[in-house]
Amino acid sequence: MKNSRYNPALKDGDLVAAVDLGSNSFHMVVARHVLGQLRIIDRIKEHVMLADGLDADKNLNPKAAKRALDCLALFGQRLAYVKPVNVRVVATNTIRTMVNPDAFLAKAEAAIGHRIEVIAGREEARLIYLGVAHDKPPGKGKRLVIDIGGGSTEFVLGRGFDIIERESLQIGCIANLHRFFPGGKWTARQWQKAKNQIAVDMQPFVRNYRNQGWKEAYGASGTIKALSDIAKSRAMSDGTLTLKTLQLLRQELIEFGTMQNIRWPQISVSRRHSIAGGLLTLETAFEELGIESMQTSDYALREGALFDILGRNKDHDPRLGSVKALQERYSIDMEQAERVEHYALTLFDQVRKFWDLDAIDRETLSWACKLHEIGLAVAHSQHHHHGSYLIEHSDISGFSKTEQHQIAVLIRNQRRSIHFKSLLTLNESRAIRALRCILLLRLTILLYRSHSAEKIPKLKLSVVHSKLQFEIPRKWLAKHPLTRSDLDNEIAYLKAADIALAVIEK
């Protein structure tokens, strides 16, 4: 899909920003678009320790929530100078695992002033690799990229800018500390036991990765870079990480015995909180994957998200390939999808100002149109239910979990009664926008119910005193009695949902 008319291509001098709401730290990077490239001009990092704020039931405590919201308000001040369409805010493992993330996200979006996308682990892996690929010139061989975050660790195999394999495991540095070293204490025996368990967690993909092999290995996280800095300062290596180097660091760490006793001056007090869990993961990964050596990268998730914005603006949107693959896999009638998309976006353009809809809403409607019949591959009966489930639970590269969920809600409500329970899974602002896009999708599908290539006249849609008004030529409607009947049924469905629709024949 090309750029929305409300999202013009980046111009020289435009600012672009990406924010990574990690489990340990929040990062923001701002770049300027110059001659088709991005030049980073500002970085902000805040050690929020969000993962530490989750209790056993995955509820976020008030102190951690306040740290996060204060940080986001600070970021929001810097982002005030960036066009909203050029900002991407992504949330990772800790927010993914919260028992009630929507309550926090509503406050978080208000604090930063932008929508926040919750991304799945495998999508996080894609963006991490994209960041590293832009930091390190692509070679001819494969590369392995590992990023150890606070809540999860991502493992990616790729060549150039293309991803071959990606995995995400719940073995982040903070997660490991809570899981294996309660109270921030450890012994050699505990360490070995923890390594054995992590090795078990890695088994589903280790053999595949080792069989494929790689030429270069890179570590993309702050924890891995900290380990590299410690090794270099202690003359253990030139900054290159090897299994021998990691074993030496582990021996020293075990001698410290506790998090509070760590005496490596090269790391901050806040980094001491995560270094043990990170080293545990990396040492195990070296052993299980057979990694000989690893360099570090200064780019990671936030830079990947930044370059993803550039890709979307240049029509190199990875979501296009993913949607096309879904259309082919589920034998979607692409001509019908194109007809529905074109007409729905035409209606969108007529009412967007009345309803205060934006480029993101337009994109969401467009994706839903392309995929609205995906459920027919399962069964015609209740196909909107099946389609919603497939979109919600599929791994669709390039899409955040937030985006997939919104598309699934639109597809779920494309016909029959409005399912308000699904809308209530969105926060209030998004629910209102989604409902408005649903109405446009429903009307368009109704008009194209016959799957005919017959050209439908451009009908006028407007909002008058909160009532949706649809003006249709009387002669055309007289020739399509089934459409007339469907419109009557639609009026009844919407009335039951307390939505007024008037059909005006002219």
TITIDO-143482 format. One line per field, with one value per residue (C-alpha): residue number from 0; residue in three letters; x, y, z. Coordinates in steps of 0.02 Angstrom, whole numbers, plus 50000, padded with zeros to 5 digits. Layout:
<recs>
num: NUM; ...
residuo: ALA; ...
c1: X; ...
c2: Y; ...
c3: Z; ...
</recs>
This chain:
<recs>
num: 0; 1; 2; 3; 4; 5; 6; 7; 8; 9; 10; 11; 12; 13; 14; 15; 16; 17; 18; 19; 20; 21; 22; 23; 24; 25; 26; 27; 28; 29; 30; 31; 32; 33; 34; 35; 36; 37; 38; 39; 40; 41; 42; 43; 44; 45; 46; 47; 48; 49; 50; 51; 52; 53; 54; 55; 56; 57; 58; 59; 60; 61; 62; 63; 64; 65; 66; 67; 68; 69; 70; 71; 72; 73; 74; 75; 76; 77; 78; 79; 80; 81; 82; 83; 84; 85; 86; 87; 88; 89; 90; 91; 92; 93; 94; 95; 96; 97; 98; 99; 100; 101; 102; 103; 104; 105; 106; 107; 108; 109; 110; 111; 112; 113; 114; 115; 116; 117; 118; 119; 120; 121; 122; 123; 124; 125; 126; 127; 128; 129; 130; 131; 132; 133; 134; 135; 136; 137; 138; 139; 140; 141; 142; 143; 144; 145; 146; 147; 148; 149; 150; 151; 152; 153; 154; 155; 156; 157; 158; 159; 160; 161; 162; 163; 164; 165; 166; 167; 168; 169; 170; 171; 172; 173; 174; 175; 176; 177; 178; 179; 180; 181; 182; 183; 184; 185; 186; 187; 188; 189; 190; 191; 192; 193; 194; 195; 196; 197; 198; 199; 200; 201; 202; 203; 204; 205; 206; 207; 208; 209; 210; 211; 212; 213; 214; 215; 216; 217; 218; 219; 220; 221; 222; 223; 224; 225; 226; 227; 228; 229; 230; 231; 232; 233; 234; 235; 236; 237; 238; 239; 240; 241; 242; 243; 244; 245; 246; 247; 248; 249; 250; 251; 252; 253; 254; 255; 256; 257; 258; 259; 260; 261; 262; 263; 264; 265; 266; 267; 268; 269; 270; 271; 272; 273; 274; 275; 276; 277; 278; 279; 280; 281; 282; 283; 284; 285; 286; 287; 288; 289; 290; 291; 292; 293; 294; 295; 296; 297; 298; 299; 300; 301; 302; 303; 304; 305; 306; 307; 308; 309; 310; 311; 312; 313; 314; 315; 316; 317; 318; 319; 320; 321; 322; 323; 324; 325; 326; 327; 328; 329; 330; 331; 332; 333; 334; 335; 336; 337; 338; 339; 340; 341; 342; 343; 344; 345; 346; 347; 348; 349; 350; 351; 352; 353; 354; 355; 356; 357; 358; 359; 360; 361; 362; 363; 364; 365; 366; 367; 368; 369; 370; 371; 372; 373; 374; 375; 376; 377; 378; 379; 380; 381; 382; 383; 384; 385; 386; 387; 388; 389; 390; 391; 392; 393; 394; 395; 396; 397; 398; 399; 400; 401; 402; 403; 404; 405; 406; 407; 408; 409; 410; 411; 412; 413; 414; 415; 416; 417; 418; 419; 420; 421; 422; 423; 424; 425; 426; 427; 428; 429; 430; 431; 432; 433; 434; 435; 436; 437; 438; 439; 440; 441; 442; 443; 444; 445; 446; 447; 448; 449; 450; 451; 452; 453; 454; 455; 456; 457; 458; 459; 460; 461; 462; 463; 464; 465; 466; 467; 468; 469; 470; 471; 472; 473; 474; 475; 476; 477; 478; 479; 480; 481; 482; 483; 484; 485; 486; 487; 488; 489; 490; 491; 492; 493; 494; 495; 496; 497; 498; 499; 500; 501; 502; 503; 504; 505
residuo: MET; LYS; ASN; SER; ARG; TYR; ASN; PRO; ALA; LEU; LYS; ASP; GLY; ASP; LEU; VAL; ALA; ALA; VAL; ASP; LEU; GLY; SER; ASN; SER; PHE; HIS; MET; VAL; VAL; ALA; ARG; HIS; VAL; LEU; GLY; GLN; LEU; ARG; ILE; ILE; ASP; ARG; ILE; LYS; GLU; HIS; VAL; MET; LEU; ALA; ASP; GLY; LEU; ASP; ALA; ASP; LYS; ASN; LEU; ASN; PRO; LYS; ALA; ALA; LYS; ARG; ALA; LEU; ASP; CYS; LEU; ALA; LEU; PHE; GLY; GLN; ARG; LEU; ALA; TYR; VAL; LYS; PRO; VAL; ASN; VAL; ARG; VAL; VAL; ALA; THR; ASN; THR; ILE; ARG; THR; MET; VAL; ASN; PRO; ASP; ALA; PHE; LEU; ALA; LYS; ALA; GLU; ALA; ALA; ILE; GLY; HIS; ARG; ILE; GLU; VAL; ILE; ALA; GLY; ARG; GLU; GLU; ALA; ARG; LEU; ILE; TYR; LEU; GLY; VAL; ALA; HIS; ASP; LYS; PRO; PRO; GLY; LYS; GLY; LYS; ARG; LEU; VAL; ILE; ASP; ILE; GLY; GLY; GLY; SER; THR; GLU; PHE; VAL; LEU; GLY; ARG; GLY; PHE; ASP; ILE; ILE; GLU; ARG; GLU; SER; LEU; GLN; ILE; GLY; CYS; ILE; ALA; ASN; LEU; HIS; ARG; PHE; PHE; PRO; GLY; GLY; LYS; TRP; THR; ALA; ARG; GLN; TRP; GLN; LYS; ALA; LYS; ASN; GLN; ILE; ALA; VAL; ASP; MET; GLN; PRO; PHE; VAL; ARG; ASN; TYR; ARG; ASN; GLN; GLY; TRP; LYS; GLU; ALA; TYR; GLY; ALA; SER; GLY; THR; ILE; LYS; ALA; LEU; SER; ASP; ILE; ALA; LYS; SER; ARG; ALA; MET; SER; ASP; GLY; THR; LEU; THR; LEU; LYS; THR; LEU; GLN; LEU; LEU; ARG; GLN; GLU; LEU; ILE; GLU; PHE; GLY; THR; MET; GLN; ASN; ILE; ARG; TRP; PRO; GLN; ILE; SER; VAL; SER; ARG; ARG; HIS; SER; ILE; ALA; GLY; GLY; LEU; LEU; THR; LEU; GLU; THR; ALA; PHE; GLU; GLU; LEU; GLY; ILE; GLU; SER; MET; GLN; THR; SER; ASP; TYR; ALA; LEU; ARG; GLU; GLY; ALA; LEU; PHE; ASP; ILE; LEU; GLY; ARG; ASN; LYS; ASP; HIS; ASP; PRO; ARG; LEU; GLY; SER; VAL; LYS; ALA; LEU; GLN; GLU; ARG; TYR; SER; ILE; ASP; MET; GLU; GLN; ALA; GLU; ARG; VAL; GLU; HIS; TYR; ALA; LEU; THR; LEU; PHE; ASP; GLN; VAL; ARG; LYS; PHE; TRP; ASP; LEU; ASP; ALA; ILE; ASP; ARG; GLU; THR; LEU; SER; TRP; ALA; CYS; LYS; LEU; HIS; GLU; ILE; GLY; LEU; ALA; VAL; ALA; HIS; SER; GLN; HIS; HIS; HIS; HIS; GLY; SER; TYR; LEU; ILE; GLU; HIS; SER; ASP; ILE; SER; GLY; PHE; SER; LYS; THR; GLU; GLN; HIS; GLN; ILE; ALA; VAL; LEU; ILE; ARG; ASN; GLN; ARG; ARG; SER; ILE; HIS; PHE; LYS; SER; LEU; LEU; THR; LEU; ASN; GLU; SER; ARG; ALA; ILE; ARG; ALA; LEU; ARG; CYS; ILE; LEU; LEU; LEU; ARG; LEU; THR; ILE; LEU; LEU; TYR; ARG; SER; HIS; SER; ALA; GLU; LYS; ILE; PRO; LYS; LEU; LYS; LEU; SER; VAL; VAL; HIS; SER; LYS; LEU; GLN; PHE; GLU; ILE; PRO; ARG; LYS; TRP; LEU; ALA; LYS; HIS; PRO; LEU; THR; ARG; SER; ASP; LEU; ASP; ASN; GLU; ILE; ALA; TYR; LEU; LYS; ALA; ALA; ASP; ILE; ALA; LEU; ALA; VAL; ILE; GLU; LYS
c1: 50000; 50071; 50079; 49914; 49874; 49873; 50049; 50156; 50331; 50469; 50549; 50726; 50740; 50594; 50622; 50585; 50582; 50568; 50538; 50573; 50482; 50594; 50579; 50734; 50758; 50658; 50752; 50713; 50809; 50776; 50843; 50835; 50789; 50925; 50938; 50840; 50940; 50918; 51049; 51030; 51036; 50975; 50962; 50881; 50889; 50802; 50827; 50644; 50657; 50478; 50499; 50547; 50377; 50279; 50218; 50188; 50016; 50088; 50014; 50118; 50150; 50119; 50303; 50355; 50204; 50253; 50434; 50370; 50242; 50367; 50490; 50358; 50307; 50490; 50499; 50336; 50415; 50554; 50430; 50326; 50437; 50411; 50259; 50150; 50150; 50341; 50342; 50336; 50324; 50343; 50318; 50399; 50397; 50345; 50194; 50154; 50142; 50045; 49879; 49791; 49902; 49763; 49742; 49927; 49936; 49795; 49893; 50056; 49986; 49918; 50090; 50191; 50057; 50070; 49996; 50094; 50110; 50135; 50243; 50263; 50431; 50462; 50419; 50539; 50671; 50638; 50660; 50818; 50895; 50844; 50935; 51095; 51092; 51095; 51238; 51349; 51375; 51291; 51414; 51391; 51378; 51244; 51245; 51179; 51108; 51067; 50982; 50961; 50825; 50753; 50611; 50657; 50801; 50791; 50894; 50896; 50982; 50991; 51088; 51105; 50939; 50841; 50789; 50803; 50753; 50696; 50654; 50607; 50624; 50572; 50751; 50787; 50914; 50785; 50674; 50824; 50868; 50694; 50682; 50851; 50931; 50798; 50863; 51006; 51115; 51198; 51319; 51415; 51289; 51141; 51225; 51249; 51071; 51008; 51115; 51043; 50866; 50901; 50983; 50821; 50724; 50837; 50828; 50681; 50786; 50969; 50996; 50916; 51024; 51184; 51146; 51120; 51276; 51334; 51489; 51470; 51387; 51330; 51262; 51140; 51089; 51157; 51197; 51304; 51394; 51425; 51504; 51613; 51669; 51710; 51813; 51908; 51945; 52007; 52121; 52027; 51998; 51994; 51806; 51770; 51670; 51718; 51663; 51829; 51802; 51625; 51684; 51814; 51682; 51566; 51700; 51724; 51537; 51513; 51652; 51556; 51410; 51276; 51214; 51261; 51440; 51481; 51641; 51663; 51688; 51649; 51463; 51335; 51236; 51081; 51174; 51227; 51044; 51043; 51221; 51207; 51049; 51123; 51288; 51194; 51096; 51245; 51360; 51226; 51195; 51381; 51387; 51226; 51243; 51431; 51468; 51656; 51659; 51542; 51556; 51436; 51320; 51268; 51100; 50955; 50765; 50740; 50850; 50760; 50593; 50666; 50722; 50557; 50471; 50587; 50547; 50360; 50380; 50481; 50350; 50465; 50335; 50364; 50178; 50139; 50231; 50151; 49975; 50006; 50070; 49911; 49801; 49887; 49892; 49705; 49653; 49575; 49483; 49607; 49498; 49357; 49477; 49540; 49363; 49314; 49474; 49456; 49275; 49297; 49440; 49334; 49200; 49336; 49397; 49219; 49196; 49372; 49359; 49188; 49255; 49432; 49511; 49695; 49821; 49838; 49650; 49655; 49793; 49699; 49543; 49646; 49726; 49556; 49485; 49627; 49599; 49413; 49373; 49516; 49394; 49310; 49457; 49390; 49202; 49073; 48966; 49032; 49179; 49200; 49233; 49359; 49445; 49462; 49540; 49666; 49724; 49732; 49835; 49945; 50126; 50119; 50288; 50293; 50136; 50130; 50012; 49916; 49894; 49841; 49715; 49635; 49622; 49547; 49414; 49365; 49352; 49252; 49122; 49107; 48932; 48785; 48770; 48903; 49007; 49039; 49137; 49275; 49274; 49293; 49461; 49525; 49548; 49411; 49495; 49541; 49370; 49283; 49398; 49380; 49190; 49190; 49303; 49190; 49040; 49134; 49189; 49012; 48933; 49063; 49049; 48861; 48874; 48994; 48904; 48880; 49068; 49026; 49146; 49000; 49048; 48955; 48917; 49008; 48884; 48887; 48917; 48905; 48878; 48732; 48695; 48782; 48679; 48763; 48679; 48699; 48639; 48603; 48532; 48352; 48368; 48522; 48443; 48285; 48393; 48470; 48328; 48442; 48552; 48398; 48350; 48527; 48525; 48362; 48440; 48595; 48488; 48409; 48578; 48647; 48491; 48511; 48685; 48613; 48689; 48579; 48595; 48482; 48473; 48424; 48364; 48395
c2: 50000; 50169; 50312; 50384; 50554; 50612; 50542; 50624; 50558; 50621; 50783; 50842; 50914; 50816; 50742; 50558; 50479; 50306; 50259; 50088; 50052; 49912; 49806; 49885; 50053; 50171; 50237; 50375; 50414; 50563; 50578; 50703; 50648; 50707; 50654; 50495; 50445; 50463; 50555; 50528; 50693; 50651; 50507; 50495; 50346; 50327; 50178; 50148; 49965; 49927; 49739; 49761; 49839; 49683; 49574; 49386; 49418; 49532; 49690; 49849; 49935; 50123; 50169; 50086; 50159; 50334; 50311; 50259; 50399; 50532; 50470; 50469; 50647; 50697; 50608; 50691; 50864; 50818; 50740; 50899; 50956; 50797; 50768; 50634; 50531; 50520; 50450; 50266; 50208; 50021; 49924; 49756; 49609; 49686; 49775; 49620; 49517; 49639; 49570; 49732; 49830; 49940; 50037; 50079; 50111; 50239; 50341; 50311; 50373; 50528; 50561; 50544; 50612; 50471; 50300; 50154; 49990; 49830; 49716; 49527; 49449; 49394; 49567; 49638; 49521; 49586; 49767; 49727; 49643; 49790; 49907; 49803; 49782; 49971; 49986; 49852; 49851; 49694; 49560; 49408; 49283; 49253; 49343; 49298; 49438; 49420; 49552; 49523; 49635; 49648; 49526; 49429; 49382; 49383; 49272; 49314; 49237; 49342; 49390; 49572; 49653; 49490; 49386; 49197; 49142; 49234; 49178; 49263; 49181; 49238; 49238; 49423; 49488; 49549; 49398; 49284; 49376; 49350; 49171; 49102; 49221; 49285; 49421; 49455; 49314; 49171; 49026; 48921; 48780; 48896; 48966; 48794; 48743; 48903; 48873; 48699; 48767; 48903; 48773; 48675; 48832; 48856; 48678; 48700; 48808; 48774; 48631; 48727; 48880; 48778; 48682; 48843; 48926; 49106; 49206; 49347; 49364; 49528; 49575; 49720; 49755; 49869; 49719; 49637; 49801; 49820; 49646; 49692; 49853; 49760; 49630; 49764; 49870; 49717; 49669; 49506; 49550; 49693; 49703; 49547; 49422; 49238; 49093; 49101; 49286; 49256; 49113; 49228; 49361; 49230; 49170; 49346; 49374; 49216; 49273; 49435; 49324; 49458; 49599; 49728; 49664; 49684; 49786; 49814; 50003; 50004; 49978; 50091; 50046; 50022; 49904; 49795; 49751; 49664; 49607; 49434; 49384; 49447; 49356; 49197; 49205; 49249; 49115; 48984; 49047; 49036; 48856; 48795; 48882; 48857; 49042; 49071; 49260; 49409; 49594; 49725; 49842; 50016; 49996; 49891; 49897; 50086; 50111; 49968; 50053; 50215; 50138; 50045; 50215; 50262; 50098; 50126; 50300; 50233; 50101; 49965; 49921; 49742; 49731; 49729; 49565; 49489; 49535; 49471; 49306; 49291; 49328; 49191; 49066; 49083; 49103; 49274; 49347; 49488; 49579; 49586; 49644; 49783; 49839; 49844; 49934; 50067; 50105; 50101; 50225; 50336; 50339; 50367; 50522; 50593; 50582; 50587; 50771; 50748; 50601; 50667; 50511; 50508; 50417; 50273; 50245; 50245; 50115; 50005; 50011; 49973; 49817; 49757; 49774; 49673; 49533; 49542; 49377; 49277; 49179; 49103; 48983; 48905; 48911; 49027; 49020; 49144; 49184; 49353; 49261; 49146; 49290; 49391; 49243; 49211; 49391; 49405; 49247; 49238; 49291; 49430; 49508; 49697; 49717; 49754; 49658; 49821; 49838; 49657; 49672; 49827; 49744; 49589; 49697; 49774; 49604; 49534; 49672; 49675; 49597; 49553; 49634; 49750; 49653; 49783; 49662; 49660; 49851; 49860; 49772; 49937; 50094; 50226; 50331; 50183; 50102; 50258; 50264; 50078; 50089; 50226; 50123; 49972; 50069; 50112; 49932; 49865; 49983; 49944; 49756; 49773; 49864; 49732; 49580; 49505; 49507; 49585; 49696; 49811; 49991; 50067; 50253; 50365; 50381; 50527; 50488; 50623; 50650; 50760; 50793; 50629; 50534; 50442; 50492; 50392; 50473; 50348; 50377; 50316; 50238; 50138; 50076; 50024; 49911; 49830; 49771; 49654; 49801; 49896; 49749; 49737; 49922; 49901; 49759; 49865; 50007; 49884; 49812; 49986; 50046; 49902; 49972; 50147; 50207; 50305; 50274; 50362; 50312; 50459; 50420; 50557
c3: 50000; 49953; 50075; 50128; 50054; 50235; 50262; 50128; 50094; 50206; 50150; 50178; 50352; 50425; 50596; 50630; 50803; 50879; 51061; 51136; 51299; 51359; 51516; 51591; 51504; 51394; 51242; 51119; 50961; 50847; 50670; 50528; 50352; 50233; 50050; 50078; 50231; 50419; 50522; 50709; 50802; 50977; 51099; 51270; 51387; 51554; 51671; 51714; 51774; 51722; 51739; 51922; 51950; 51905; 52048; 52039; 51965; 51828; 51902; 51890; 52055; 52072; 52094; 51931; 51841; 51901; 51843; 51673; 51655; 51713; 51582; 51445; 51488; 51467; 51299; 51248; 51270; 51147; 51025; 51019; 50875; 50772; 50661; 50742; 50582; 50593; 50771; 50817; 50998; 51029; 51191; 51225; 51345; 51512; 51439; 51335; 51493; 51603; 51664; 51616; 51495; 51425; 51588; 51590; 51403; 51409; 51537; 51445; 51279; 51365; 51443; 51284; 51169; 51041; 51009; 51080; 50985; 51084; 50978; 50987; 51024; 50845; 50779; 50909; 50838; 50661; 50714; 50814; 50661; 50551; 50670; 50674; 50484; 50466; 50591; 50515; 50325; 50254; 50202; 50093; 50236; 50365; 50531; 50702; 50809; 50994; 51100; 51287; 51356; 51529; 51498; 51342; 51228; 51039; 50923; 50737; 50587; 50430; 50275; 50226; 50268; 50251; 50401; 50389; 50565; 50722; 50898; 51061; 51232; 51407; 51470; 51492; 51617; 51744; 51717; 51749; 51909; 51979; 51916; 51967; 52091; 52212; 52325; 52204; 52272; 52179; 52199; 52074; 52098; 52068; 51914; 51836; 51876; 51794; 51639; 51621; 51625; 51498; 51386; 51392; 51344; 51193; 51130; 51007; 50890; 50931; 50809; 50665; 50697; 50712; 50553; 50456; 50527; 50515; 50474; 50601; 50771; 50848; 51019; 51014; 51193; 51328; 51437; 51303; 51269; 51456; 51463; 51314; 51401; 51562; 51469; 51375; 51529; 51622; 51475; 51449; 51266; 51142; 51168; 51068; 51170; 51173; 51281; 51374; 51411; 51474; 51585; 51665; 51696; 51769; 51890; 51954; 51967; 52069; 52186; 52215; 52271; 52271; 52161; 52292; 52302; 52117; 52106; 51921; 51911; 51726; 51755; 51837; 51992; 51884; 51766; 51914; 51930; 51760; 51726; 51808; 51716; 51552; 51574; 51618; 51455; 51347; 51418; 51390; 51213; 51172; 51234; 51156; 50988; 50975; 50953; 50931; 50949; 50954; 50914; 50980; 50886; 50940; 50852; 50914; 50926; 50928; 50776; 50689; 50722; 50657; 50492; 50480; 50472; 50328; 50240; 50255; 50181; 50035; 49995; 50062; 50193; 50255; 50295; 50109; 50083; 50237; 50182; 50006; 50078; 50184; 50032; 49934; 50076; 50112; 49929; 49956; 49805; 49774; 49647; 49773; 49908; 49795; 49753; 49935; 49984; 49849; 49890; 50079; 50069; 49956; 50092; 50222; 50132; 50132; 50320; 50394; 50443; 50524; 50625; 50653; 50577; 50530; 50421; 50544; 50542; 50352; 50352; 50475; 50366; 50212; 50290; 50351; 50175; 50101; 50226; 50267; 50180; 50254; 50364; 50211; 50203; 50363; 50332; 50255; 50410; 50539; 50427; 50511; 50675; 50592; 50503; 50662; 50751; 50611; 50609; 50798; 50823; 50668; 50666; 50535; 50502; 50507; 50611; 50796; 50909; 50927; 50739; 50719; 50859; 50783; 50612; 50693; 50779; 50612; 50528; 50674; 50652; 50463; 50465; 50575; 50748; 50815; 50941; 51075; 51183; 51051; 51043; 51231; 51215; 51144; 51244; 51226; 51092; 50984; 51008; 50940; 50789; 50759; 50765; 50634; 50520; 50550; 50485; 50325; 50302; 50330; 50205; 50073; 50093; 50083; 49916; 49846; 49917; 49742; 49708; 49541; 49445; 49406; 49437; 49584; 49574; 49696; 49837; 49956; 50139; 50270; 50456; 50501; 50685; 50735; 50607; 50464; 50302; 50142; 49980; 49840; 49665; 49664; 49490; 49537; 49699; 49605; 49495; 49648; 49761; 49859; 49904; 49960; 50071; 50141; 50182; 50277; 50377; 50409; 50475; 50597; 50652; 50684; 50771; 50895; 50928; 50951; 50787; 50666; 50480; 50354; 50170; 50061; 49885; 49759
</recs>
